[in-house]
Amino acid sequence: MAAHTALARQLGVSEELLDALYHIDQHRHLFTEREQIALQYAEVVTTSGQDVSENLWDELQACSDDGEIVEITTVIGLFNFFNRFADALQIDPPAKSRQKDKDNG
């Protein structure tokens, strides 16, 4: 995740929001309802794509059109691939990014 947080920082995502992603339930006020649903969907798809409940699917469809759902699912899949790829090959982010993550977490 360190490489992704480094990229998020470069794109202007605040430290508060990055930290909140680790404890979404405690920081719901920082996310819109739509973002909360997408984050819940991302968590379920990451752990087991077959465990997306009918209720979660209905919530996702209520706030996103089919194209957005395909895009969200694609991004989830790509980032899961990147994480597995980097882990399998033991690829670490640049030292500067690792130090920032240690300082912040």
N, C-alpha and C positions, 0 to 999 in steps of 0.2 A: 504494500500500500504506500510505502514511502515514495516511490517514483510517481504515483498518482497524486499524492498530496503536494509534491514539489511542483508538478505541472499545474495543479489547481491554484497554488499560490501565485505562479507566474501569470495566471489568467485573472488574478484579482480576487479570488475567494478568500474571505476573512478567516483568520485563525479561529475565531469563535465558531464559525460555521463548520470548519473542518473538525474541530474538537467535538462539536455536537453530533457529528455523524457516528461517533463511537458510543454515544449514549442518547440515541434519538428519543427514547421514551421520556427522558428527563428534560429534553429541550424541544418538545413538540411546538412550542410557541415560535420557534425560528423557521418552521416549515409550513407551507400552505397545506391544505388538506390533500390537494392533488399531488404535491411532492411526497407527503407521507404515504400515500397509496403506492406511488411509484417506488419509494424506498422499501416498502414492505414487499412489494412484488419482486424487487431486485434481490432481497434477502432470501425469499422463498426459492426463486429460480436458481440462485447461486448454490443453495444447499441441496435442492432436488426439484427440478423443473416439473416433475410429476405431482408434486404436492401443492400446486396452485389450487386453492379451494374455489368452489363455485362462487362463494361470497366475495372473495378477493377479485376474481375475474369480473364479476358484475360491477364492483366498485371501480375497477380499472376502466371498464368500458363506459361507465357513466361519466368519466372525466377525460377520456382520451378517445380519439377516433382510431380506426383500424391502422392507418399509416403510422400514427404516433406509437401505438402498441408494438408494431413491428420494429420501429426505430428503437424504442426503449429495450426491447428484447434483444435486438442486435447488439446494442452497446453493452448490455449485461454480459452477453455471450463473449464479445470481444475482450472485455476486461477480465473475465474469468480465464479466457485463453492466455492473455498476456501474463496474468499472475501465475498460472500453472507453468507456462513456458519459462518464466524467469526463475521460479522456484526449482523446477527440474534441472535447469542448467546452472543453478546457483548464481544467478546474475544479480548483483547488488546495484542500487542506484549510486550515482556519483557520491563521493565522500562528502561533499558540501551539502547535498540533500539529506544524507543520513545524519549529519551533525545537527542540522536544523530540526529534524524529526525528534532526535534525542533531547534537544533543548526544550521542545514543546510538549513532550509527552512522557 
